[in-house]
Amino acid sequence: MAERVGHTFSDTGRYRPERITIVVERGKEVAKGDLVYIEHPKNGSPVVYQVTRVYSCERARSYEEALLRSGSVILDDETLSVRADAYQWGWMNDGHLRPLRYHLPPH
């Protein structure tokens, strides 16, 4: 059975169907090459994406650069997340692979 690994995310607020960014939930893992899916926004069918990159992302604070220059490091797990970028393969419709053309709602 498929297991949720995270939620789609956009720094810009635009959710385009060709590529997605996933914020990976704590305790879950994805790797480059993995296949993941989201639900089709109109009919609920799985829309398959392939992971192209997995990386850590930390929200920068305005004072952080000054602290690093002075040799101070603050480790804060609350500001660190793992993200995965993926590109769309498509979804199955009547035995054919079709591209998703609808813009995605935030997940």
HELIX and SHEET records of a PDB file:
HELIX    1   1 GLU A   64  ARG A   69  1                                   6    
HELIX    2   2 ASP A   77  THR A   79  5                                   3    
SHEET    1   A 5 GLY A   6  PHE A   9  0                                        
SHEET    2   A 5 ARG A  19  VAL A  24 -1                                        
SHEET    3   A 5 LEU A  80  ASN A  93 -1                                        
SHEET    4   A 5 PRO A  46  GLU A  58 -1                                        
SHEET    5   A 5 LEU A  35  GLU A  39 -1                                        
SHEET    1   B 4 GLY A   6  PHE A   9  0                                        
SHEET    2   B 4 ARG A  19  VAL A  24 -1                                        
SHEET    3   B 4 LEU A  80  ASN A  93 -1                                        
SHEET    4   B 4 HIS A  96  ARG A  98 -1                                        
END                                                                             
